[in-house]
């Protein structure tokens, strides 16, 4: 699993968690765990079921794609490691 950290201009805790839940619903093969939303930061662990070689760039590509489809908040930066 990769660790994801998204810095925002501010996000409501419930809306942030709903956004992450929907991310997992849109990409059915994406597994998400340890979601935390506070103030200007959303963090969670993400990976793909059945893929042992998931790279941070794989996750980042999906995040960028999903943010284009569903921009519920403004992002300052995205870090996937």
C-alpha positions in Angstrom: 0.0 0.0 0.0 1.2 3.5 -0.8 0.7 6.4 1.5 -1.2 9.3 0.1 -1.2 12.9 1.4 -3.3 15.6 -0.2 -2.8 19.2 0.9 -5.9 21.4 0.3 -7.1 24.9 0.8 -9.4 23.4 3.5 -11.9 20.6 3.4 -14.9 19.6 5.6 -14.1 16.3 7.4 -17.3 14.6 6.2 -16.9 15.8 2.6 -13.3 14.7 2.6 -14.1 11.2 3.8 -17.0 10.9 1.3 -14.6 11.9 -1.5 -12.1 9.2 -0.5 -14.9 6.6 -0.2 -16.2 7.5 -3.7 -12.6 7.2 -5.0 -12.7 3.6 -3.9 -16.1 3.1 -5.4 -15.1 4.6 -8.8 -12.0 2.4 -9.1 -13.2 -0.9 -7.9 -9.7 -2.4 -7.8 -8.4 0.3 -5.5 -8.1 -0.6 -1.8 -8.2 2.3 0.6 -7.4 2.2 4.3 -6.5 4.5 7.3 -8.4 7.6 6.0 -7.7 10.8 8.0 -9.2 14.2 7.2 -8.2 17.3 9.2 -8.2 20.9 8.3 -6.1 21.2 5.1 -5.0 17.6 4.8 -6.4 14.3 3.6 -4.3 11.2 4.1 -4.9 7.5 3.4 -3.2 4.3 2.3 -4.1 3.1 -1.2 -3.2 0.1 -3.4 -4.7 -2.1 -6.1 -6.1 -5.6 -5.3 -4.2 -8.3 -7.1 -1.2 -6.0 -8.0 1.9 -6.7 -6.0 3.9 -4.2 -7.9 1.8 -1.0 -7.5 3.9 2.1 -7.9 3.2 5.5 -6.4 2.9 6.9 -10.0 0.0 4.4 -10.6 -1.9 5.8 -7.6 -1.1 9.4 -8.5 -2.4 8.9 -12.0 -5.7 7.7 -10.7 -5.9 10.6 -8.2 -5.2 13.1 -10.9 -7.9 11.6 -13.1 -10.4 11.5 -10.3 -9.7 15.1 -9.3 -10.5 16.1 -12.8 -13.8 14.3 -12.7 -14.8 15.3 -9.1 -13.0 18.4 -7.8 -14.7 18.6 -4.4 -11.9 20.9 -3.0 -8.9 22.7 -4.2 -5.6 20.9 -4.0 -2.3 22.5 -3.3 -0.2 19.3 -3.6 -0.4 15.5 -3.8 2.3 13.3 -2.4 2.2 9.5 -2.9 5.0 7.4 -1.5 
